[in-house]
Amino acid sequence: MFGLGTPEIILIIIVILVLFGSKKIPEFMQGIGKGIREFKKAASDVEKEVTNPPKKEEEKKPE
């Protein structure tokens, strides 16, 4: 449908650089990386919880 070749991709990169500036792009990418890491960690925690449900503590009888 959309044939993106090398010239189109270069044009898109240039437009992004002009709009955001060279200093904002690394900050933006760093934020995306942190978000992806947090998402993967949360997904991993949920998977662990589903596969290994927490053990119920045995009820202690009063002595």
LINCORRA-V100590 format. One record per run of one state. SS is the DSSP state (hx for helix, st for strand, lp for the rest). FROM is the first residue (numbers start at 1). LEN is the number of residues. If there is no record, write none. Layout:
BEGIN
[[SS;FROM;LEN] [SS;FROM;LEN]]
END
This chain:
BEGIN
[[lp;1;5] [hx;6;15] [lp;21;1] [hx;22;30] [lp;52;12]]
END
